[in-house]
Amino acid sequence: MIRRTKNKTLKFAKNELKKLLVLDYRLLAERFRSDQFTSKQMTEEFKANPEFKDWYFKNYWALEKWRSI
């Protein structure tokens, strides 16, 4: 019984961390899109955080590409 509760707690914690990470990514992406960062700062952020870079290009860059068509 204790093991099952521990697994559920860990799963819940992982889900909450993932939600916070996505929220953090969204906030940073919105700052990028509102020109609060220079392109040099964006490049530095992408180099420092490759997971964010992948997420950003998957979720935002493709949308911008389609909007311009």
C-alpha positions as CSV (number, residue, x, y, z in Angstrom):
1,M,0.0,0.0,0.0
2,I,2.8,2.4,0.9
3,R,4.6,1.7,-2.4
4,R,1.5,2.4,-4.5
5,T,1.0,5.7,-2.6
6,K,4.6,6.6,-3.2
7,N,4.3,5.9,-6.9
8,K,1.2,8.1,-7.2
9,T,2.9,10.9,-5.3
10,L,5.9,10.7,-7.5
11,K,3.8,10.7,-10.6
12,F,1.8,13.7,-9.4
13,A,5.0,15.6,-8.6
14,K,6.4,14.9,-12.0
15,N,3.2,16.1,-13.7
16,E,3.2,19.3,-11.6
17,L,6.9,20.0,-12.5
18,K,6.1,19.5,-16.1
19,K,3.2,22.0,-15.9
20,L,5.5,24.5,-14.2
21,L,8.1,24.0,-16.9
22,V,5.6,24.5,-19.7
23,L,4.3,27.7,-17.9
24,D,7.9,28.9,-17.6
25,Y,8.5,28.2,-21.3
26,R,5.3,30.0,-22.3
27,L,6.2,33.1,-20.3
28,L,9.7,33.2,-21.8
29,A,8.3,32.7,-25.3
30,E,5.8,35.5,-24.8
31,R,8.7,37.8,-23.8
32,F,10.5,36.7,-27.0
33,R,7.5,37.5,-29.1
34,S,6.9,40.9,-27.5
35,D,10.5,42.0,-28.5
36,Q,11.7,42.2,-24.9
37,F,14.8,40.2,-26.0
38,T,17.3,41.0,-28.7
39,S,18.1,38.3,-31.2
40,K,21.5,37.9,-29.5
41,Q,19.8,37.3,-26.1
42,M,17.5,34.8,-27.7
43,T,20.4,32.9,-29.3
44,E,22.2,32.8,-25.9
45,E,19.0,31.5,-24.2
46,F,18.6,28.8,-26.9
47,K,22.3,27.7,-26.4
48,A,21.9,27.7,-22.6
49,N,18.6,25.8,-22.7
50,P,18.3,23.4,-25.7
51,E,15.1,21.8,-24.3
52,F,13.4,25.2,-24.4
53,K,14.8,25.8,-27.9
54,D,13.2,22.5,-29.1
55,W,9.9,23.4,-27.3
56,Y,9.9,26.9,-28.7
57,F,10.4,25.9,-32.3
58,K,7.9,23.1,-32.1
59,N,5.2,25.3,-30.5
60,Y,5.8,28.9,-31.7
61,W,8.0,29.1,-34.7
62,A,5.8,26.8,-36.8
63,L,2.8,29.0,-35.9
64,E,4.5,32.1,-37.1
65,K,5.5,30.4,-40.3
66,W,1.9,29.5,-41.1
67,R,0.6,33.0,-40.2
68,S,2.8,34.6,-42.8
69,I,1.4,32.4,-45.6
